[in-house]
Amino acid sequence: MGKRFTGAVAATAVLWAGSFGAGIAAAHDSVLSTSPEAGTTVEAFPETISFVFSGEVQDGFNTIAVTDQAQGSVVFEGEPAVDGQNVSIEVPEDLQLAPGKYTVGYQITSSDGHATRGSFEFSYAGATTATEAQAETEPAPAPAPTASEETASNQDTVTSESGSNLPLILGAAVAIFAAAGVAAVVLRRPKL
């Protein structure tokens, strides 16, 4: 009886501790939305990176860092501004960022006082300049012909034009020979 009672108390204590721990974990604030949206591609690098959390974030020990995945290095980090559930950080204007994938990591102090960490990714396509867009839409100009190509082209033109008159010349020559032949036959006939 004593062993059964002790076992039941121990099992109850374990279940209570487990449910209490789950309650603490569930109380951590989670991300409801981000800007830029996780997993998307942007043409222009965002001026501000922001989060909306499920609870009011506490001040202190909050950090946001942006990492260039290709370089494997943090391009900037800092303490974000906190306004209730909203957390945001301004991107420095002087950053020279290449197109590619970026990871935004965060650490905030949840409304329950515990640190919450996480991250999301987005891709930066890079803005296309007007000159690049024009170059993509306009066909490349044909290269200027060389002197030998121009000469060959002129010869082809001349050959083509003289070739078109050849049948007329041959036809005229045949007509002349035929007329001469007829005249010879007529002149050879004996006069009656």
Salt bridges, closest charged atoms under 4 A:
ASP112 OD2 - HIS28 ND1 2.73
ASP112 OD2 - HIS114 ND1 3.35
